[in-house]
Amino acid sequence: MNSNRKNSSQPQNSSKPSAGNSGRQPLVETEPVAARAQSPIWLAVLFGVLLYWAQLYLDNYAGGFDPHVYAPFRSYQQVAAANPKSGAEMLIAKGEVFYQNCLGCHQANGMGTPGQTPPLAGSEWVLEPNPARLIRIVLQAPTGPFKVKDVEWNTSQAMVPFGSFPDEDIAAVLSYVRQNQQWGNNAPPVTPEQVKAVRDETSSRSAPWTMDELLKVPITP
Amino acid sequence: MGMMKVQRQAPESISSSAAPVSPVEINRSCCLPVTLLFAASIGWLLVAGVLGLISAIKLHSAAFLSQAAWLTYGRVFPAYLNVLLYGFAVQAALGIALWVLARLSRAELKGSLAATFAGLFWNIGVFFGVAGILAGDSTGYLWLEMPRYATPLLFFSYAVIGLSAAITFHSRRERQLYVSQWYLVAALFWFPWIYSTAQLALVYFPARGVVQAVVAGWFAHNIFTVWLSSIALAALFYFLPKILNRPLHSHELGMFGFWALAFFGCWGGLQLGGPTPSWLGSVSVAAGVMTLIPVLAVAINWRRTLLTGDRKLAPNPVLSFFKFGAVCYVVASLIAIAGLVQAPVELSAQHKDMSETIQLTFAFLSRLMGGISEVAEFTHYASGVAFLFLYGFFAFVALGSIYYIVPKLTLCDWPSAPLLRLHFWSGAAGVVLLVAPLVLGGVRQGAALNNADLPFLETVRGTIPFLGTSTLGLLLLFVGNVSLAVNLARLLARCRCLECCGLAKDPGTGRAPVTVAANL
């Protein structure tokens, strides 16, 4: 192999002096320079078009630059709608489902069935701030005559006890009923802990409650 | 080797009077560190070839070399990627940056000996990093797998080399800047920024939760799209006009491309659809599509530079490396951008005016492109693009630069021209055979994955012929790189490099540099 076979590319400048050692020779090899041609106008146009596209893209997919918005959602409202609510709201949503067991008699509007089933809307038994008596009605069922909104109702054999359902379900349906603003109700929700407390107090009892018995249950706030 | 102090109070006034240093002196000042960086990078390239072949074969023959823990895919593959990036790519890029910066500055490389030692320590760092990965100490972040006991060495070695380049640039004798210098100086400061940020936020003081994925994606994107690109683009802007012996088409277009890349290139790498805020992913996609502008700007500049000449050029194998790399840059960028846009839902038509029509047009285009990403996501498509970028673009430009620069440094020509041609052709065929099956097979795999009736294992089995073909591509690349290593070993053995580098006092013994005309 001889070194005068050149693979390497440099066009040779034959006029250069042989590689000397003095550091300050005039340049014998030119470094690249750039001409001053104008940029094509279509590139600038494309630049503008792409910027416009990018702005539309961000408008549609960046979620308003809200750090809480993530794909596939496009706005904070969508994220909020798809996410679990607070504990009380979840309880009420669950109660609405459980209320399917009740609406056959109490009706979807909570007005009850005239002559047979007392109303839940506006009922003083339902809206009592302390739910101790209300929870007992659901757990062991009522019996005998009951006075609701100044009307006498006979509740014997009318309602089944719901004590076999978990605390969570009973708290949920009671919260739904007490908070149902379409019925005009607005009492504090019932927590599963309150249901459990009443269940523990009445664990030895399976008989339904008469009105007089219930009225003896203390409801001090 | 003491740093040469350049005595200047007002650079502008005195710039014309500081005579440029002769290319011979510049080459001599670069010889030791740059030759070391190049030789070591080629060594690591061979190691990467072996590790890459092992991990590629494992993809279609799972039992291959699975006896020892350190040979399992989970260790060999990251070791391969890290050898390729830190052993080969970054090291070769540093060598190119030092030489091109010194030449364009018309000034000797400052701190040459310090840079040489830093180069040695860089290699020690890569060795411990890769050994750590194989020993099971990987950090688990893509492209950042090297364990924490290796990375500080890499960082500080880089700092010394970068400082040497920065001082060289500062003492430049030619005040008129060329496009390549913008890319190189930007890249010099880009790497310490992204590397230290990623190391601190992921390894030393790990951020919590999804921030880790954000930082890792940002780093992996920046190291390729900004850092490696900048060095290779600088090399292309330098070598294309130099080899063609004509001026670059347009300085303005070059600067426009530089600033557009610097501005839009650094946002990408995050996915829309991950568990991160939407704005991160969508900014990433929008900026990624905007990088079409710098890609087109450099492509136009190169094309017009290549086509303006009226002379018929003699076939030049080194120029072929640069041309192939330039084409791969444009193709890889276009494929990457095409796979970027995700349009999960149609654009809402809420503006009741002209802009709605425009919006719907854009929506239609977005959906067309979104179709690609819908199919290509979670497949071999992305690795095909990454390999095209690394092997087709960066490696070809870097290897072309090595072929060009080493004879200048060592005053010694490549011993074998056939080996050089073999390298080009087997490398080019290797890139095609490596990338095409991954991209096409990725599309096929994606279509299969989207078909709910097809069992998952069927979709995996369908990729095997494609993976086998791409292994063949890696083998061809390896053959090409071995031919370069052989060529370089013979060159270094016969040229008495120490004399060329000025370390031996008598350059007259044996080979006289005068006989080598390529010594500029």
Interface residues (C-beta under 8 A of the other chain):
Chain A: M1 S3 N4 R5 K6 N7 S8 S9 Q10 P11 Q12 N13 K16 S18 A19 G20 N21 S22 G23 R24 Q25 P26 L27 V28 E29 E31 P32 V33 A34 A35 R36 A37 Q38 S39 P40 L43 L46 F47 L50 L51 Y52 W53 A54 L56 Y57 L58 N60 Y61 A62 G63 F65 D66 P67 H68 V69 Y70 A71 P72 F73 R74
Chain B: A19 P20 V21 S22 P23 V24 E25 R103 L104 R106 E108 E174 Y178 V179 S180 F237 Y238 P241 K242 I243 N245 P247 L248 H249 S250 H251 E252 L253 G254 F256 A260 L272 G273 G274 P275 T276 P277 S278 W279 G281 S282 V283 V285 A286 A287 V289 M290 L292 I293 L296 A297 I300 R304 N316 P317 V318 L319 P344 V345 L347 S348 I358 Q359 F362 L365 S366 Y403 Y404 P407 L411 C412 D413 W414 P415 S416 A417 L420 P513 V514 T515 V516 A517 A518 N519 L520
